[in-house]
């Protein structure tokens, strides 16, 4: 197998992880919808299905950005001889951690 083929497979593994995680979270929100209404709410009120719909809109760009970060991380791993599934999984985890840290920094900076 060529270096290019292993690299592409690694990036697909990382993308697969993001699709799996985001899909599971969104399915969980849609499954827990209890018919909650916001008619008597005094302030902000979000139903689980609204959160899932809003999350689906945000999940696509987030998955693409995280896949781009994982693609940058994967290149040196593949060149060192790590297998595609291991490189893709490690890159997805590292990029996910970097994305979470970036989101927390943005939240703290917005306060």
N, C-alpha and C positions, 0 to 999 in steps of 0.2 A: 504494500500500500504506500502511496506517495505521501509526502509531507503535506501537500495541499489537500488531499482527500481526508487525512486525519484532522487537519485544522477545521475543515468544513463540518465534519462529523462532530467535533468538539463543540463548535458553536451551536449546532442543532441540539446537542444534549443540553446545553445551557438554556436555550430557548424552550426546550421541552420542560425543564424544571420550572421556569417562570409560568408557562401556560398551566402546568399542573397545580402550582401553588395558588395562583390568582383564580383559576377556575374553581378550585376547592373552596376558597374563601367566598367567592361570589355565590356558589351553589349553597353554601351554608347559610348565607344571609337570606337567600330566596326561600330556603326550606323552613326557616324559623319565623316566617311572616305569620303572625297570629291574627291578622285582620285588625290590627291596631289602627285606630283613627286619631287624628289630631284635632278633633272638633273642640275639645275642652282644654286645649293647651293654652297656657298663658304666654309662653315664650316659644323658643324654637322647638320643633317637634319633627322627628324623622322616623318613618317606619322602616323596618328592615328591608323591605323591597325597594324603597327609595334609595337607601344606602347602597344596596346591591346594584341598582341601575346607575347611580352616580359613580360607584366604584368601577363598573364595567367601562365607563367612559374614560376613567383615569388609568385603568389597568393596561390598556393598549399602549399608550405612550410610555408608561413606566416600564413595561416589558421590553419595548424597543430600546430605550435608553440603557437599561440594565444588560440587554444582550450586546449592545455596542461596547459597553465597558468590559463585559466578559470576553468579547472578541479580542480586545486589546490584551487582556490578561492571558488568554489562551495561547497566543502565538509563542511566547517563550517556553511555555510548558510543553507544547507539541514538539518544538525543536529539541528539547532535552530528552525526548524519547518516551514521555508519559503517554499512556494509551488514551484514546479519544474519550471514553466514558469518564475516566478519572479526571482528565484535564477539564472537560466540560462541567462536571459536577463541582470541582474545586473552584473553577472560574465563576460559576453561578453563585456559589456560596460567598466568595470574596466580593464579587460585584454587589450582591444583595446586602452584605454588611456595609460596604461603602455607600450604597444608596440609603440605607437606614441612618447612617451617621450624617449624611448630607441632609436628609429630611429633618433630623433632630436639630442640626445647626440652623437650618432655615426657620424652624419653629421657635427656637430660642432667640434668634436675631429679630424675629417679627414682634416679639414682646417688647 
